[in-house]
Amino acid sequence: MIDHIKNIAVAGAGAMGAGIAQVFAQAGYQVRLYDLSEAQLDKAKTDIATNLAGAVSKGKLTEQAKTETISRIHYTSDVNSLRAELVIEAIVEKLEVKKELFLKLAEINPATTILASNTSSLPITRIAAGIPHPERVVGMHFFNPAHLMKLVEVIPALETSMEVTETMKALTVAIGKTLVVAKDSPGFIVNRVARHYYVESLRMLEDRVAPLEAIDALMESAGFRMGPFTLMDAVGNDINFAVTSSLYASFHQEAKFRPSRIQQQKVDAGHFGKKTGKGFYNYG
């Protein structure tokens, strides 16, 4: 069911979009990576080359495979060039912005093109509403860093066709990822379950139960690979706060999803974490 998919377009060249582009290029697909910002495209090109070079140095990839992967990725700032059998959106986590992009994608592509969203929290059914041929809209949620993390959530919306769902399931397995199918519920599976790892830790910090270093140390000693504050810095406090805010709204301001004032201050100050050199911790 995936034989007709030869070309992949990825909208958004941030960390997630670049990682998704790399995954498909390594799997043999021709990929077009789009972003409005030429600087972001240049950064994505550098990051992908660095990732691949690291894989070669560890013996996980041959030099030839690295060269072939790089040759399959084409960079563009022209949204009209996003014509493919599958387009994956990985842009800002704002419903109205995603819907505007999907309307444009539907305009320039045939009805057979699958339109997938990498959203981590927004309901796919809301994204698909009003899009021509909503049966081809689906969620395909990767995790950061996409080129390393194995899990992918496939989320059919209310009107997603069975054919599209089955195609995305087969494609996920074909690119070497671990598939899980989720209902179209706020946060799907992982972000709904994981949200309280962050929210409760932030609430403990607000209530001065313990310093953040102690909370991180305790959770790591319990078997978590990263403590919540280290993980928020790695993901990006801007992204983490946006997802929490989205879930809070989707669950009609249910108290257990309330975003933290401490994290909002971090975002307001531009302390996003590792990518800015400062978050809950300092990264000199």
C-alpha positions as CSV (number, residue, x, y, z in Angstrom):
1,M,0.0,0.0,0.0
2,I,3.0,2.3,0.2
3,D,4.5,1.5,-3.3
4,H,2.9,4.7,-4.8
5,I,4.8,6.9,-2.3
6,K,8.1,8.0,-3.9
7,N,8.4,11.6,-2.8
8,I,8.0,13.1,0.7
9,A,7.6,16.8,1.5
10,V,8.2,18.1,5.0
11,A,7.0,21.6,6.0
12,G,9.0,23.1,8.8
13,A,12.8,22.8,9.1
14,G,13.1,23.0,12.8
15,A,14.5,20.2,14.9
16,M,11.5,18.0,14.3
17,G,11.1,18.7,10.6
18,A,14.9,18.2,9.9
19,G,14.9,15.0,11.8
20,I,11.8,13.7,9.9
21,A,13.4,14.6,6.6
22,Q,16.6,12.7,7.6
23,V,14.6,9.6,8.5
24,F,12.8,9.4,5.2
25,A,15.9,10.2,3.2
26,Q,17.8,7.4,5.0
27,A,15.0,5.1,4.1
28,G,15.5,5.9,0.4
29,Y,12.8,8.5,-0.3
30,Q,13.3,11.7,-2.2
31,V,12.6,14.5,0.3
32,R,11.8,18.2,-0.1
33,L,12.3,20.2,3.2
34,Y,10.5,23.5,3.3
35,D,10.8,26.5,5.6
36,L,10.1,30.2,5.2
37,S,13.5,31.0,6.7
38,E,16.7,30.5,4.6
39,A,18.7,30.6,7.8
40,Q,16.6,27.8,9.3
41,L,17.1,25.7,6.2
42,D,20.9,26.2,6.4
43,K,20.8,25.2,10.0
44,A,18.8,22.1,9.1
45,K,21.3,21.1,6.4
46,T,24.2,21.5,8.9
47,D,22.4,19.5,11.6
48,I,21.5,16.7,9.3
49,A,25.1,16.5,8.0
50,T,26.3,16.4,11.6
51,N,23.9,13.7,12.6
52,L,24.9,11.5,9.6
53,A,28.6,12.1,10.3
54,G,28.1,11.0,13.9
55,A,26.4,7.8,12.7
56,V,29.4,7.1,10.4
57,S,31.9,7.6,13.2
58,K,30.0,5.1,15.3
59,G,29.9,2.5,12.6
60,K,26.2,2.7,12.2
61,L,26.2,4.1,8.7
62,T,28.6,3.9,5.7
63,E,30.1,6.9,4.1
64,Q,28.3,6.0,0.9
65,A,24.9,5.8,2.7
66,K,25.6,9.2,4.2
67,T,26.4,10.7,0.8
68,E,23.2,9.2,-0.7
69,T,21.1,10.4,2.1
70,I,22.3,13.9,1.8
71,S,21.7,13.8,-2.0
72,R,18.0,12.9,-1.5
73,I,17.2,16.0,0.6
74,H,16.3,19.1,-1.3
75,Y,15.8,22.4,0.5
76,T,13.2,25.1,-0.5
77,S,11.6,28.3,0.8
78,D,8.8,28.0,-1.9
79,V,5.6,26.6,-0.4
80,N,4.3,25.9,-3.9
81,S,7.0,23.3,-4.4
82,L,5.5,21.1,-1.7
83,R,4.0,18.6,-4.2
84,A,4.4,15.0,-3.2
85,E,2.5,11.8,-2.4
86,L,2.9,12.5,1.3
87,V,3.3,15.9,3.0
88,I,4.2,16.0,6.7
89,E,3.6,19.3,8.6
90,A,6.0,20.1,11.4
91,I,5.5,23.8,12.0
92,V,4.5,25.9,15.0
93,E,1.9,24.4,17.4
94,K,-0.9,26.7,16.5
95,L,-4.2,25.4,15.0
96,E,-4.9,28.4,12.8
97,V,-1.4,28.4,11.3
98,K,-1.6,24.6,10.6
99,K,-5.0,24.9,9.0
100,E,-3.8,27.7,6.7
101,L,-0.9,25.6,5.6
102,F,-3.1,22.5,5.0
103,L,-5.5,24.6,2.9
104,K,-2.5,25.7,0.7
105,L,-1.2,22.1,0.5
106,A,-4.7,20.9,-0.6
107,E,-4.8,23.5,-3.2
108,I,-1.4,22.6,-4.9
109,N,-1.7,18.8,-4.5
110,P,-4.1,16.2,-5.9
111,A,-6.8,14.7,-3.7
112,T,-4.7,11.5,-3.5
113,T,-1.9,13.3,-1.6
114,I,-1.8,12.3,2.1
115,L,-1.6,15.3,4.4
116,A,0.0,14.4,7.8
117,S,0.5,16.5,10.9
118,N,3.3,16.0,13.4
119,T,1.4,17.9,16.0
120,S,2.0,16.7,19.6
121,S,-1.2,17.9,21.1
122,L,-3.8,19.4,18.7
123,P,-6.7,17.1,17.7
124,I,-6.3,15.9,14.1
125,T,-10.0,16.2,13.5
126,R,-9.8,19.9,14.2
127,I,-6.9,20.3,11.8
128,A,-8.8,18.4,9.1
129,A,-12.1,20.3,9.5
130,G,-12.7,22.4,6.4
131,I,-9.8,20.9,4.4
132,P,-10.8,19.5,1.0
133,H,-10.9,15.7,1.2
134,P,-10.5,15.4,4.9
135,E,-10.3,11.6,4.6
136,R,-6.6,12.0,3.6
137,V,-5.6,14.0,6.7
138,V,-3.9,12.0,9.4
139,G,-1.5,12.4,12.4
140,M,2.0,11.1,12.2
141,H,3.7,12.1,15.4
142,F,7.5,11.6,15.7
143,F,9.5,12.2,18.9
144,N,12.6,14.4,19.3
145,P,15.2,13.6,18.1
146,A,13.3,12.0,15.2
147,H,16.3,10.3,13.7
148,L,17.0,8.4,16.9
149,M,13.7,7.9,18.7
150,K,12.0,4.8,17.5
151,L,8.4,5.5,18.5
152,V,5.8,7.0,16.1
153,E,2.2,7.6,16.9
154,V,-0.3,7.3,13.9
155,I,-3.5,9.1,14.7
156,P,-6.5,8.8,12.4
157,A,-9.0,11.6,12.6
158,L,-12.8,11.1,12.6
159,E,-12.9,11.2,8.8
160,T,-9.5,9.6,8.0
161,S,-10.0,6.8,5.6
162,M,-9.0,3.2,6.5
163,E,-6.8,3.1,3.4
164,V,-4.8,6.2,4.6
165,T,-4.5,4.9,8.1
166,E,-3.2,1.5,6.9
167,T,-0.8,3.2,4.5
168,M,0.7,5.3,7.3
169,K,0.9,2.2,9.6
170,A,2.8,0.3,6.8
171,L,5.0,3.3,6.1
172,T,6.0,3.7,9.7
173,V,7.1,0.1,9.9
174,A,8.9,0.4,6.6
175,I,11.1,3.3,7.8
176,G,12.2,1.2,10.8
177,K,10.0,2.9,13.5
178,T,8.0,1.4,16.2
179,L,4.3,1.9,15.5
180,V,1.5,2.7,17.9
181,V,-2.0,3.8,16.8
182,A,-3.7,6.4,19.0
183,K,-7.2,7.7,19.2
184,D,-7.6,11.4,18.3
185,S,-7.6,12.5,21.9
186,P,-5.7,15.6,23.3
187,G,-2.0,14.7,23.7
188,F,-2.7,11.3,22.1
189,I,-0.8,8.7,24.3
190,V,2.7,9.8,25.1
191,N,2.1,13.5,25.7
192,R,-1.0,12.9,27.8
193,V,0.8,10.4,30.0
194,A,4.1,12.4,30.1
195,R,2.5,15.7,30.8
196,H,2.3,15.1,34.5
197,Y,5.9,14.2,34.7
198,Y,6.5,17.9,33.9
199,V,3.5,19.5,35.5
200,E,3.8,17.8,38.9
201,S,7.5,18.5,39.0
202,L,6.9,22.1,38.3
203,R,4.2,22.3,40.9
204,M,6.6,20.8,43.5
205,L,9.1,23.5,42.5
206,E,6.4,26.2,42.9
207,D,5.5,24.9,46.3
208,R,9.1,24.7,47.3
209,V,8.9,21.1,48.2
210,A,12.5,20.6,46.8
211,P,15.0,22.3,44.6
212,L,14.9,21.3,40.9
213,E,18.3,19.5,41.2
214,A,16.9,17.3,43.9
215,I,13.7,16.5,41.9
216,D,15.8,15.6,38.8
217,A,18.2,13.4,40.9
218,L,15.3,11.6,42.6
219,M,13.5,10.8,39.3
220,E,16.8,9.6,37.6
221,S,17.5,7.4,40.6
222,A,14.0,5.9,40.1
223,G,15.0,4.8,36.6
224,F,14.1,7.7,34.4
225,R,16.9,8.5,31.8
226,M,16.4,12.3,32.4
227,G,14.9,14.2,35.3
228,P,11.9,16.4,34.3
229,F,13.9,19.7,34.3
230,T,16.8,18.3,32.3
231,L,14.2,16.9,29.9
232,M,12.3,20.1,29.5
233,D,15.6,21.9,28.7
234,A,16.3,19.3,26.1
235,V,12.9,19.4,24.5
236,G,12.7,23.2,24.7
237,N,10.7,25.1,27.3
238,D,8.9,27.0,24.6
239,I,7.7,23.8,23.0
240,N,6.9,22.1,26.3
241,F,4.9,25.1,27.6
242,A,3.0,25.4,24.3
243,V,2.0,21.7,24.5
244,T,0.9,22.0,28.1
245,S,-1.1,25.1,27.3
246,S,-2.7,23.3,24.4
247,L,-3.7,20.3,26.5
248,Y,-5.0,22.6,29.2
249,A,-7.3,24.3,26.7
250,S,-8.4,21.0,25.1
251,F,-9.3,19.6,28.5
252,H,-11.4,22.7,29.3
253,Q,-9.0,24.1,31.9
254,E,-8.9,20.9,34.0
255,A,-6.6,21.8,36.9
256,K,-4.3,18.8,36.6
257,F,-3.1,20.2,33.2
258,R,-2.5,23.8,34.4
259,P,0.7,25.3,32.9
260,S,3.3,26.5,35.3
261,R,4.0,30.1,36.0
262,I,7.6,29.3,36.5
263,Q,7.9,27.8,33.0
264,Q,6.0,30.7,31.5
265,Q,8.6,33.1,33.0
266,K,11.4,31.0,31.4
267,V,9.6,31.3,28.0
268,D,9.0,35.0,28.4
269,A,12.7,35.5,29.2
270,G,13.8,33.4,26.2
271,H,15.3,30.7,28.4
272,F,14.2,27.8,26.2
273,G,16.9,25.4,27.4
274,K,19.9,23.9,25.6
275,K,19.1,25.5,22.3
276,T,19.4,29.0,23.8
277,G,22.2,28.2,26.3
278,K,19.9,28.8,29.3
279,G,16.8,27.1,30.7
280,F,16.4,25.6,34.1
281,Y,20.1,25.0,33.9
282,N,22.9,27.0,32.3
283,Y,24.7,25.6,29.2
284,G,27.8,27.6,28.7
